[in-house]
Amino acid sequence: MDFDKYLEGQSMQRPPLFESDSFIYWKNRFETYVKSKDLDLWHVITNGDFQPIIQNPETKLDEFVPFEKQTNDLKRRLAKNNEAKMVIYNALPRKEYEQIFLCNTAKEIWKTLLITHQGNSQVKDNKIDLLVQQYEQFVISEDESIDSAFARFNTIITSLKALDEGYSSKKYVRNFLRALHPKWRAKVTAIEESKDLTSLSLDELIGNLKVHEMIIKKDSEIVKAKVKRKSLALKAKKESSDEECSTSGSEDEEYAMAVRDFKKFFKRRDTSKQNTLIDRECDIRDRYQLYLILAPPSRNVKYIEDV
């Protein structure tokens, strides 16, 4: 079967595919897979091949047993050596296989992979120091979700655990609480007062924080909806006020134009020297009556009889 076409998860008979970019992740999954199949295989990979040796019952010394004298039980035991090599081969692409081709045992293959992708003891220590620094300086931003923060945190602690199996995980909960943004301070205080942090698991803590996060998000949405409704109401009120002002201004402009035309018309009549006193009195009355006609209904105007 072509390695590129091999779909992981289709069969428990194939080991996890090798991932050079996520070696620690692959290493842990591969170890679990091998142990689930046969503990003897993992013993061969980590400790070396079984040898064709048995103890002489008389001398109590180990003696080499040639193939023709080996029992079936010993042969089945020795077969584990090749099975261990084969399980590693099945997980590797051709490129990686070429690097371990000269290795004779499963232990040599495994050691080569560790050194190539994980580094020697000095490189390993440097990686551990870097991860410890990231762990100690871990900070969660204000807008970051609990899921996102936990994913980052989990990557650090799993990598650290894979490189240093003796690394203590007792402070994981306290360190995650300490990394939370100050907006979580009230919740952190409540957890510290109500929970025993020494026995509280990290998964339980994350579940607790996610519930609180959902409540905060829901409250925030309610507040935003109220603000939006208020904003729309103010906008509608402003538009209505602007419309009223525009209408009033238009009426005043029309009235002003009518008054100007009215004045111009009678100014020309006033220039005539032939007007009699009676004519002038009629002019006054006519002007006032025209003013009543031209004046907008909204204006408070008295009729001539009331003057």
Secondary structure, DSSP 8 states (H G I E B T S, - for coil): --GGG--TTS-TTS-----STTHHHHHHHHHHHHHHH-HHHHHHHHH----SEEE-TTT--EEE--GGG--HHHHHHHHHHHHHHHHHHTT--HHHHHHSTT--SHHHHHHHHHHHHH--HHHHHHHHHHHHHHHHT----TT--HHHHHHHHHHHHHHHHHH-TT---TTHHHHHHHHS-GGGHHHHHHHHHHS-TTT--HHHHHHHHHHHHHHHHHHHHHHHHHHHHHHHHHHHHHHHHHHHHHHHHHHHHHHHHHHHHHHHHHHHHHT-TT--HHHHHHHHHHHHHHHHHHS-TTS----GGG-
